[in-house]
């Protein structure tokens, strides 16, 4: 078994790879979420939801839009990434089940290709977290403190630090 030591440069380079991934997911989810929350779109999306058997349509349209905006903003900022990824998995899973599955995989035929791509990105962020270049990492550093205080907190983390690491 080989021992692998990772330098700060290598970790930073790997974590920089999360930036375009988070940006793509965040921008897509924000765009679709804000679209659902616009006044004129709420009624239209609500009617579509009711035709699909999701009732009450307008309330679920608003909830879906809010979940997508939450997921997009959190992905872009790199905070609460795992709950945001879960929101993506749920909304896109429902979109596939209710709208796109009958059309097959091909996106040009109304299929679920794009939804699967968003879900794959979300699943990756669910497993890996937001990476080094994120708001979460900054909050965690502030909670840990500096010097000896940081070493003590890493050894015996307080409730806030344990919660931060859990929702990363």
N, C-alpha and C positions, 0 to 999 in steps of 0.2 A: 504494500500500500504506500503510495507516494504522498508526501506532505506538500500541500500547495499553499504558498504564501501569496496573498494578493496585496499589491501596493496600493496606496491611495490614488495614484494616477490611473491604474487599471480600473479600480472601483468607480472612480469619477467618470471615466470614459464609458463604462458599462451603464452607469446610472443616467448619463446624458442621453442614452438611447431611449429612455422612458419619455423624454420631452416630446418628440413628435408623435409618439403613440398616445400620450395623454391629450395632446393638442387635437389630434384627429377625432378621438372619441368625444372629447369635450365640446368641440365646435359642432359636430354632428348632432349631439344630444341637445345642446343649447338651441340650435336652429330649429329643430323639430318641436322642442318643448315650448319655446316662445311662440311658435306658429300656432300651437294648440291653445295657448292662453290669450291670444288676441280676441277682442270682443266678438268680431264677426266670425271668427273660426270656432269659437266655443259651441255655438248653435249647430254649425255644420258638422263638426266632429262629433258632437253629442247625438245628432241624428244618425250618423254613420254607425256609432257604437250601438245605438238601439236597434238598427237594422241587423247588426251582427249578434244581437241577443244579449248585449251588455247593458243592463239597466240599473239605475237611472243613467242615461247616456251622457247628459251634460255634466253631472257630478263626476263620473268616471273620466270624462274628457279633461276636466280641470285637474283631477288627481294625477292623470297620466302626464299632462303638461308640466305640472309641478315636479313630479318625479324626474322627468327628463331634464328640466332646468337645473334641479338639484344635482343630478348626476353629471351634467355637463360642466357646471361651475366647479364642483368638487374635483373633477378630473383635471380641469385646466389648472386649478390652484394646487392640486396635490394634497388635499386635506380630506379626511373622511373617505378615502379612496375605496375601501372595501364596502362600506354601505352604499356608496355611489355605484360601484360595480354590480352589487346585488340589484339595485334599481334598474340598471341596464338589462341585466339578465331577465328580470321579471317582465319588463315592458316589451322587450324584443321577443321573448318567448311567447307572450300573449299575441303579439303582432303576427308571428309566424303561424300560431295555432288558429287564429281567427280570420286572418286575411290572406297571407302569402302561401301557405302550404299547398293549397289546391292548385296553385299556378306552377308548382315545381321550383327547381333551384334557380333557373335563369332569371336574372334581374330584368332583362329586356322584355320578359313576358309577365312581369309582376311577381316574380318569384322571391324567395327568401335569401338570396345570396348576400345582400348588404346586411341584413339582420344577423346572419351567421358571422359575418366579419366583425360587426360591433360586439357580438356576444363573445367572440374569441379574444378580442382586445380586453373586454371587461373581465373575462376569466383569468387572463394573464395578470391584470392588475390586482385581482382578488388574491391571487397566489403570491405575487411579488411585492405588492404595496406600491407606493408612489415613486420610490427611488430617492436618491440623495438630494436632488434639486427640486425641493417641494416645500410648501408652506408647513406641512406636517413635520418635516425634519427640523425646521427652524423652531417650531413650537416645542418639539421634544428637547432640543438643545437648551432652550430657555428653562424648561422644567427640570432638566438635569443639573443645571448650574455649571460652575467652572471649578477647575483644580480638584482639591480634596473633596469638596462638596459633591462634585460630579462622580468621583469614584465611589463615595459612600452611597449616593443615590442609585448608581448602577448595581451595587451589591444588594441594597435594600430599597427597592423603588417604592415610593409612596403610591397611594391610590390613583392620583392623577396620572402619574407616569405609567402605571400599569394599564390604565384605561386608554391612554394615548397609544401605547404599543398594540393594544388589542384592536383598535379601529383603524390603524394605519392604513 
